[in-house]
Structures are given as structure tokens and as C-alpha cells.
Amino acid sequence: MQLPVQQSGDLSQRSPRDVRAMALAIQANLVHLKVVESKRRGLRSERHEIKVPAPGFVREFRETLLDPAVLAGYPDDHLVLRLREIWGQFCLMLWLFSYADPPESADFSELSAEAEMRCGPVLDVKHDELHAILWLLRFEQRRRQDPEYVRSIEFGEHERVARKIPGQAFGKPVAQCSEIELLHSACEYAGMLAAARWVMGRVRNWGEEGSMAVEDRPF
């Protein structure tokens, strides 16, 4: 079934034009991070597991482009987490424009100006799904790392709620993930959630405080 596309009367959601422009900036950031991380691993960038083409010159939202000097100062582990976050942003943009091809063939610089974007109600559902899975990932991290939380009154109720969320990461249930898989997945979902919230609200600024926050309850 064909999903509905955004209606022109939806004044709360970003326009497809602005979202395409931001997607291009995200793609540029992802390629930049991939190149830097590849060098630190001693790899040629084309052999990196993330296969995304360079988008060319970015004309809009240039204030969101990563500063090379700042990236150079990132510790290796922080660089990887930032890469995961921006990969999540990129994946959300692919979903918004219903890219059917694998991510390695996606290039927002070649996206038609008439490309249709998913409508507000569909994005609302996606936001709630992303929020619930990020909540689950953070619950699992906290369950493993915080003994006081496990002994708290709220833990039992949170555990019951967590069992209702069919979230997976790296192709398996969240509870079976390693610590590093949980961390990487949480970064990806945080990136997707922040990007979805920016698209949903014209008054939001890109990367503003709280854009990756989760509520006390997943839904």
C-alpha cells in the first residue's frame, strides 16, 4: 500500500525542500566522519562498512556541518559514537523519502526536487516507535549498570513495560545485545529521534538541547 505524502497545508512540519537540504548536510557530515574514522583505523575510506557517496557542495544549513578541527580533537570512542548518531540521522532521512535502494546507493544530491515526503501522521507514528525503542535501549543499559535502579520501586514497573516493546538491535532482542551494541544502537536511535523531531516542528533548532531526550515512560 502506498503511504500518504505530506499535505501542503501542514504548517507544523518542515517543508520537503528544507528536509532535502538538511539531508544533504547530514550526508556530508556522515562522509566526513567516515573518512576521519577510516584513517584512524588504517583503512581506505571506500572499505569502511558505511557506503555513502560524497554529496558535493552543501549550500544550505552549512552551520550544521562538522568542524574539522573539532573532529580532530575527538577521542576515538567519541568519534565512533558521533558516527553512529549521524548514521541514524541519515537513515531517518532515507525513510522519510521512502528510499527503496540500499543506503550505499542513496545520494540526496540526486534526489528530485519533486520527491514526496511521508506525511505528518506517519511521521508521528515513527517518532513514537523511535522513542519507545530508545527508551528500551536506555532501560537495558541502566538495568545492567545501576544496581540502585534495579532495587528501586520504579524498576519493576519499568521492567514490565520493557517486555511489551518488541525492539531489536543488531538483529536480536535488546536484552541479548552486548554493552557496545547497546551503546551504538542508542546513538543511532538518538540520532533518528532528534532528526524526526526537527522535521516535525518548524520551531525547533537543529541539535537543540533535549532533542534526544526520552520521557519517563516510552508511550
N, C-alpha and C positions, 0 to 999 in steps of 0.2 A: 504494500500500500504506500502511495506517495505521501510523505509528510507535508503538512501545510507550510507555506512560506510566510515571511514576515509581512504584515499588512502596513501600508504606508501611514495609517492613522495611529499607529502605536508610538506615542511620543515619549514613553519612558525608556524604551530600548534604543541602543545605538543604531545608527543607520548602517546598512550593509557596506556603504562606501568607507565609513570610518573603521569598521571592523576589518575590512580587507586591508586598509592601510596599516592598522596595528598588527595584523597577522604578518605582514611583510617585515615589520620591525622585529617581531618575535623570531621570525625565520633567520634574520640577520644575526640576532643575538645567539641563537642556537648554533649557527655555523661557527661564529666566533669562539664560543665556548668549546665546541668540539675540536677546533684547531688547537686551542691552547691546551686542552686536556690531552689530546693526542701527543703533542710534543713532550709533555711531562711523562707520558708512558713510553716514549720512544717509538711511537707508531707514526706511520704516514696517515694523514687525516682521512684519506679515502678508505683506509682499512678499519676505521672506527665503526663500532656497531650501529651508530646513528648515521643513516644515509640521507642527508638533506642537502640539496644544491644551494649554492650561494645565490641570493635573490637579486644581486646588483644593487644599485644606489637606492637608498631609502630616503624619500623626500619628505615624508610626514612622520610625526611622532618621534623625531630624532632625539628628543630629550630622554626617551626611554632606552636608547642604545647604550650598551655597556661601555664603560670607560676602560680602555686597555690597561691604563696604569693601575686602576683598581683591581682588575683581574689578575695582574701580575703579582699583586700582594696577597692574593688568596692562598691559604694553605691548601694542600692537595685535597683533603677531605671536604673542605668547604666548596672547592671548585666543582667537585663531583655532585654535591647536593644542589648547587645552583644549576648545574646542567640538567639534573633531574626535574627541577622546578620548571625550567623553561621548556623542557621537552613536554611537560604536562600542559603548559600554555599552548604550545604548538598543536598538540593532539586535540585540545578543545576547539581550536580554530578549524582543524580538519573536519571535526564532527559538525561544526556549525554550517559549513558549506557542503556537507554530505560528500566528501571525497570518498570515492569507491576504490581508488587505487591504493596500493600500499604507500606508507608515508615517504619512502625513499624516492617515489616518483612525483611527490607533491611539490609544487612550486607556486607560491602565491603571486609571484611576479607575472605568471602566465594566466592567472585567474581572470575570467571575463568580467568586465565591468557590469554585466547584466546577471552575474551569478546570483542565485537566490540563496537566502539565508533562512535557517529554521526560525519558526515564529516564536513569539513570546511564551505562549503556554507550554510549548515543547521544551523551551529552554528552562522554564520554571521547574518542570519535572526533572530535567537533567541536573539542575542545581541541587535539588533535594537529594537526588541519588548520590552526587559527589559529596555532599555534606555528610550524609549518613556513612559512607564508606570511609571518609577521612576521620570521622568520629570513631568508627570501629578500629581503624589503624592506631589511633592515639590511645584508645582504651586498652588495646593489646600491649602497646609499649608501656603504658602506665602500670598495667597488671603485672608485668614482668619486672619492672624497675623500682616500684614504690611499695614496699611491704606495708607501710602505714595505710595506703589507699586500700589494699586488699583487706585490711582489718576494719575499715571504716563502715559505717552504717549504709552509705550510699552504694558500696561496691556490689552487694547482692542484687539490687535493682538494676544497676548498670550491666551486670553480667547477664541477667535475664533479657534485657533489651538487646545486648550484643548478639545473643543467639538467634535473634529474629532477622538479623541483617545478613543477607547471602553474599557478603563481599569476598572477593578473591584478590590476590596479588601474586604475580609471577606464576599464574596458572594453578594456584592451590589455595585452600582456605587460609584466611589470615592467621589463624591460630597455629598453622603449620609452617609459617614463614620464619626465616632466620631474623636475627636482630637487624642485620644490614638490609635485608629485603624489606622489612617493615619501614626502616628509615627512608630508603629510596622511594618506596611506594607512597609514603606520606608526603614526601616532597613533590612527587608528581601530582598527587591529588590536590595538594595545596595550590599548586600552580594552575590546575584546571579550575578549581573553585574560584580563585582570585580573578582569572580571566572571564569566567562566566558572570561574576558579579559586576565586572566592569562593563560588559556588554549589556547587562540587564538594566543598568542605571546610568543615565547621562550625567548625573551629578557626581558620580564617583570619579576620583582621580586614579590613574594607573599606579598600582603599587602602594596605595594609601594604607595607613595603619588599620589593622583589623580586617583587611581584605581576605586573609587566610584563616580567620578565627572560626572556631566551631562553638556551637552552643552547648549548654549542659546536657541537653538531650539531642539525639540525632534527628528526630522528627516529632 
